[in-house]
């Protein structure tokens, strides 16, 4: 059943606090700039996107994410390369992070 109460649970809260994470790219759409990250030490993947329109990113930034996916593709998580990412978060009201918004990156 989907009603007003259910919709409220799905509403996200965007935090502007910068959170630094180490994550491996596991899925990446090169048209939209959205994908999935595997955080170091976590079992589940989580969505990510950028803090601006993907087509406005420098090609060097785009390559970092696509090359990380290529390197990690098909490998067990303990053999993956992780990126150091500065992010903000989108959270459900229960505190669960449902998306990281990339603000900066390092290798």
N, C-alpha and C positions, 0 to 999 in steps of 0.2 A: 504494500500500500504506500503510495507516494502522496503526501499531503504537506501542509504548511510546517508541521513539526519536523518531518523528514527533511524538508528543504533547509530548515534552520541548522540541522546537523551537518549538512553538506556545505554550508557557508564557510568560506575560508577567511582567515585573518592574516593580512600581510604585515610582517614586522620589518622595519627598516634597520634593525640591529644587524650588524655585520657578523656573520658566523663563518669561521674558517673550518673547512673540512678537507679530508683527503679522500678522493673518490676516483674510481675507474669508470670510464664511459663504456656502457654495455649495449646501448642502442642510441642511434643518432640520425635524425632526419635533416639532411643537408639543405632542404628547401625551407624548412621552418625554423631550424635551430633548436628544436625541442628533442628531448631524448630521455634516457634513463641512466642513472648513476648507481654504482655499487659502492657504498661507503665502506672504508676499511673497518673490519671488525663487525660488520652487520650482515644479516642473512638476506634481507629483502632489498630490492632496488627501489629507487624513488625517482620521480619525474624531475627534469630540469629544463630551464630555458634561460634566455639572456635578458638583461635589464634594458635592452634596446632592440630595435628591429634588427633581425639577423643579417639582412643584406647590407646594413651599415657597418658591420664589423670588418676589421682589417682581415685580409686573406691569411695573414700569419696566425691570427687568433682562430680562424676557422680550421686551419690545418692542425693546430694543436689538438683540437677535439676529434677531428676525423682520424688523425694518425694514432691517437690513443685508442680509439675504437678498433682500428685495424690491428694494432699490436695486441690488444686484449682478446680479440675475437677467437673463440673456441678454447681459451685457456682457463684452467681452474683459477679461482680468485687469488690463491696464494702465489701465482706466477704472473699476475697482472701488474701493469705500471699504473701508479696513482698520480693524479694531479692534485696540487694544493690549490684550493678554490676559495675565494672570498665570495660569500653569498648572503642573500637575505632569504627569508623563508615564508612560505604560505602554509599555515597550520589550520587544522580543524579546531573547533572549540574545545575538544578534549586534549589538545596539545600535540596531536600527531602531525608531523611534517608531511605534507603531500607534494610539495614542490620546492626545489631550490632555485633561486633566481641568481644567475652568475653575474657578479659585479667586477671580479678580477680573477686572475689565475697565475699560477706558477707551475713549474714542473718539479 
